[in-house]
Amino acid sequence: MIIPFMAEEVMLAVQGRQGIESATRIVDGTVRSLIALGLQFCIDGFFYKIIACVPLNIVWYNVVAATSGKGPNIYGTEPWHFYMRNLLLNFNIWFLLALSALPLLLVQTFIRRQSATKQSWLRAVVFVSPFYLWLAIFTAQPHKEERFMYPLYPALALNAAIASHIILTYIGSRNPRDLASRVPRKIKFFITGVFVVTAVVAGLWRTLGTVTAYGAPLGVYKPLQEPGMTRPGDTVCLGKEWYRFPSSYFLPNGVRAKFVKSAFKGLLPGEFSEAKVGFGFFPGSWLVPPGMNDENIEDPGKYTDISHCSFMVDSYFPGSETSELEPDYILDTHTWEKLSCKPFLDAARTSTIGRLGWVPDWSFVPEQYRRHWGEYCLLRRRTTK
C-alpha cells in the first residue's frame, strides 16, 4: 500500500524537485521500518525460540507456497467477486463511492478541468491508489477471508471521502454550464441528506442484524462464572460448534475447552503447553503442540471422549439433519440440562433479507421475510444419582 507514495518520492527526486527532501523522507521511513521490524524480530525470537521474519512468512505462505499446493488454498477458495460482495454488504454506498474515487478524479481533471495543477492531480492519484492495489492483489488470490480486508478499511474511508467531496463540489457548483447549478438549493440539500441518512441507516440495519442474529456464542458462557458452578478440572466440550468458540478467556480458571469428534475432518486448534519447569520463560508460546501440520490433516489426538465432558456447547435448528457424529445434544435431556440458551439465526430457513440485516419479529411482517431461529446453548451433564 506504500508503493504509490514511494513512487511519488522517486519521481520528485528524478525530476530534480525536492530531491534532498525526498531522499531524507525515504531514509527516515526506511530506518523507522527497520527499527520496528527489528523489535518484532527480537520479541518473536524471545517467545517462539526460532529465527523468523513474520511479515516475510506471511507473504511466502500466501503467495509463493500457494503455487506449490501447500498454501492457504487447502482451506478453501472463493470466486473473484467475493470481496466485492462482502464490502458492498458491510459498507454499502461508501464502498461504491470508494470504487468511484479514481474515475471521478479523472473526470474532474480532464473533463471539468478543475484540478489546480498537474502535481495536485498526481498527488490525489497517489492517495487513492492503495485502495485499488490492495483490493486487486487479494482478489487475485483464490483463498479469500473477510479479515484480509482489514488493512483496506482506512483506505476505503479515504477514497469514499474524496469521492464524496468531488460529488458535493459539483452539486454545489454555481457555474451556469453545470446542470447542478440550475437545481434549487433546497432540493440539492434534500437529496444529499437523503443519501447520507440512507447510508447510515443501512449500516446500522446491517450491524443490528448481525449482532442480534449471531451474538449467542458471546453470551452463553456467562453462567460458568457463577460461584459453585464449576470445579477445577471441568471441561467444556464443543462438537460441531468448535469454530464459534470465542476464547478460553470466557471460561473460569481451571476449566478447559475440549473438542469431541464431529463431521469436521480438518486440523483443530492445539492446546498451549503448560509446562512449568525446565523450559525457560513462557514455554507455552514456543513448544509446538503434538499433531500440528501445515496441510490441514486431521489429528485424532485433538479429541476427547464425550464421557469426560462436564459441559457441552451445542446448537439446534428445527428441521436440520443430524448424524451419528453430530447429534442434537440439546434434545438429549436425559444426559444434558440447559444452563443458558440464546436465539441463533437459522440461516437455512431465513430469507435473504433476513440474513442481510435486522428484521423485527412483529406479527404484521410477512412470514416469508421474517427471521427464523434456532437455539445456541450451554449444557451441563446431569448428575447420576
N, C-alpha and C positions, 0 to 999 in steps of 0.2 A: 504493500500500500504506500510505501515511501518512495517507490521508483519515480513517480511523476515529479516529486519535489527534488529528488536528486538530479533528474534530467534537466529541470529548470536551472538549478545551480550551475551545472556543467555548461549549459547553453549560454548563460550570462557570462561565465568565465571565458568561454571561447570567443564570444563577441567582444571581449575587452571591457565589458561594463561590470563594475563591482567585482572584479577578479579577485582582489585581495579579500574582500568581504565574503565572497562565495567560498574561497579556499578555507578561510577561518571557520565558517559555519560547518563545512564538511569535516574538517579536522575535529572541531568541537563535538559534533554529533557522533563521529566515529569513536572518539575517546570515551564519551559518556556510554555509548552502547557496549564497548568492550569492558568497561567497569561493571556495568550491570550484568553482562554475560559472565565475567569472572566471579562476581559474587554468587551468581546462581550455580556456577560450576563448583565452587567450594562448598556451598550448602548441600548440593546434591551429592557430592563426594562424601561429605560427612555422614549423611543419613543413609545413602544407598551403598556405600563402600565400593563403588565402581567409578571408573573414569568414563563420563558420558556427557555429551553436549545435547541436552534435551531438545532444543529447537531444531538441531540437525536431525535428530532421530525422528522427530515428527514429520519433517519433510521427506526423509528417507523412506519411512514406513508407508506414508500415504501417497507418495508419488513414484519413487523408484521401485519399492517392493511390490507395488500394485501390479507392475508389469510381469512379475515372476510368479504370480498366482498365490503368494503368501501375504498379500497386503490386506487392506480393510475390506476388499470386495467379498471376502468369505463371510462377512457379517450382513450381506445383503446389498442390493443395488436398487437405484431408483431411476425413473426416466428423467430426461433433461429438464422438464418443466417442474420438477419437484419444488425447487426453491422459489420459483415464480409463484406457484400456488400458495406456498407457505407464507411468503412475505406479503402477498396480497391479502391473505386471510388475517394476518396479525397486524398489518399496518394500513390496510385498506387504501384510502385515497392517497395517503402520504407516500406509499410505495410507487404509485403511478406518477406522482409528482417527481420523485427521485429519479425514475427512469427517464423522465422528460427534461431533466435539467440541461443536459448537453444539447439536445435538439433545440431547446428554447434559446440557449446561448448563441447557437449558430444563426437562428432566425433574428435574434436581437442585433447581432453584429453585422451580418451580411445582407439582410433584407431590410430591417428597420434602421440599420446603421446608427445605433445608439451607443456603441462602445466608444469610450473616450480615446483610447489608444490601442495599438496592437499589443503592447505589453500587458495592459489590463485585461484584454481578452484572453491572452495566453495564460495569465495567472489564474483566471477563472476556470479555464480548462484544467489546469493542474489541480485545483481544489476539488473538482467534480470527478476526476478520473479514477481515484482509488475505489470508489463505489463500483464502477463498471469492471475494473480489473479483478477485484475480489469475487464479484458475482460470476464473472466469466470463468475464472480458474476453477472455482468449486463446482460450477455447473458442469464443467467438462469431466469431473471426477465421477465415476459410476457409483461409488458408495457415498451416500448423502445422509446427513443428520442435521436437524434443526440447530443444534448447538454450534455447528461450524459457521453459522451466520452471525454469532455474537459480535465479533470484531467489526462487522459491517454496520452495525446499528448507528454509531455516531456519524459515519459517512452517509448513511441513508437519511438521517435527520438533516445533515448539512445540505445535501442535494435537494431535499424537499423544500428547505427554507429558501435556497437560491431560486428554485423554480417558482415558488410562491411569490417571491419578490419581483421576479420578471413579469409574472402574470398581473400582479397588483399594479405594477408600474404602467402596464399597458391599459388596464382598466381605468386608472386614474389620469390617463393622458388627456390633455386639452388640445392636442394637435388636431386641427379640422380634418386632416386626411385620415385619421383613425376612426373607425366605426364606433369604438367605445366612447369617444368624446361626445357623440350625439345622444347617448343614453343618459337620462336624468340621474342625478347623483343618488337620490334615494333608492332608485331601482338597483343601481350598482352596489350600494351598501347592503341592500336586502339580499341580493344574490350571493355576495361574499359572505354575509353572515350565515346564510343557509348552508353554504358549502362547509364552513368551519364547524358549525354546530353538528352537521351530519357526520363529519369525520370523527368528532369527539364522541358523539353518541354511539357510533358504530364500534369504536374502540372499547367503550365501557360495556356495550352489549356483549362483545366477544369475551372480555375479561370476566364479567359476571357469569356468563355461561360456562366458561372453563372452570372457574372456582367452585361453582355450585355442582357441576357435573362430576368433577374428578378430584375433589378435595378430600374424599373419605380416607385415603391412606395416611393423611397427616393428622387425623383426629381419633382413630380407633384405638390407639395405644395409650391414651390418657389414663384409663383405669389401672394400668400396671403401676402407676406412681402412687396409688393409694396405699396407706400403711397396712401391712399384713397381707397384701395381695400376692406378693411373690416371695420366694426364698432364694438365697444364693444357690446357683447351680440349676435353676429353672431354665427351660429352653422355650423360645417362641419359634414355632416352625412355620415355614412357608412352602407351599407346593407350587401350584400354577401362578400364584401371585408373587413369585420371587423377585420379578423385575420391578415391582412397585414398592418394594421395601425402601423407605426413605433413608434411614440411617440408624446405626446402633445407638446413637445419642438419644433416641426415643425410648430406649429400654433402661430400666433401673440398673444400678451397679450390681454385678454378679449374675445378671440374666443375659443369656446369649441367644442370638438368632441362628437357626439351623435350617437346612433345606431337606425336604423329603422328595422322593422321586416323583416327577411329573412327566408330561409328554415332551417337555423340552429336552433336546439331545445335544446341546452345546456345552461349553465350559462355563460353570458357575463361578462366582467370586470365591476367592480363597480367604482364609482367616489369617490375620496377622499373628506372628509368633508372640507368645507371652513369656518367653524365656527371661529369667531374672539374673542368672549368674553365668559368667564365662563368655559372654558375647559382646562386651563393650556397651556403649551408650545406645539406647533406642534400638535394640535388635529387631523389634517387630517391623522396622521400616526397611531392613535390608535382607533379612532371612526369607528367601523365596518359599512360599507355601508349597507343599508337595502337590504334584499333579498338574502344575501350571504349564501351559504351552502357548505357542503363537499361531496355532492352526484351528482354534475353537473346537478341539477334540474333547469329548465328554470325559470327565474324571469321576468314576464311581465313588472315590473317597470323599467327595464333597457332600454326600448324602448321609443322613442319619435315619435310624429306624423310627417309624412313627410312634412306637411304644414309648420312646424316650421324650416325647413332646409333652410339655406341661400346658402349652397354649398353642393355638393354631390360628393363622390368619387366612381367611378364605373369602371368596366372592360367590354369589349365587344370582343367576339370571333366569327368570322363568322361561321355560321352553328351550333352554340351551341343552346341548347334548353332553352327556357325561361319559366317562370311560373308567376302566379299572385304575388307571394311573391318576385320573383327575375326577374323583367322585365329589359330590356336593357334601362336604363335611358339615355344612350348616344344617342340613336336613337330618344328620345323624344325631338326633337329640339324646339317644341312649349313651353315647360316648362324650358328646360335647354340649356345653351350655354357652349361651351367648352372654358375653360380658359387655360388648359395645358394638353397635351396628350403625352404619351410616348409609344413606342412599347413594348409589353409584349408577351413573347413566348406563342404560342398556343400549349401546350403540347399534346393535343388530336390529332392534325393534323401533328405533327412533329415526324419524325422517331427517333429511339433510339439514333443514332449517333448525331443527332441534339440536343437531350436533355442532352446528356452526356457532351458536350463541344462546343467550338466555331466552327461554320461552316459559311464561308463567303457567303454573298448573291451575288455571282458572276454568270454571265449568263452561264458559262460553267460547273458549278456544277450541276450534275443530279438532277432533280426535287425531286426524292424520298429521297435525302439526305439533301435537303435544310431545313432551319428552316422557319416555318410559324408563322405569327404574328397576334396578336390582339391589342387592344388599352386599355391603362390604363389612365383614365382621371380624372381631377378635373373639375367639372361642377359648373356653377353659375346659380342660378334661375333668369330667365328673369323678368325684371320689368314690372308690369302690368300698362299700360298707360290708 
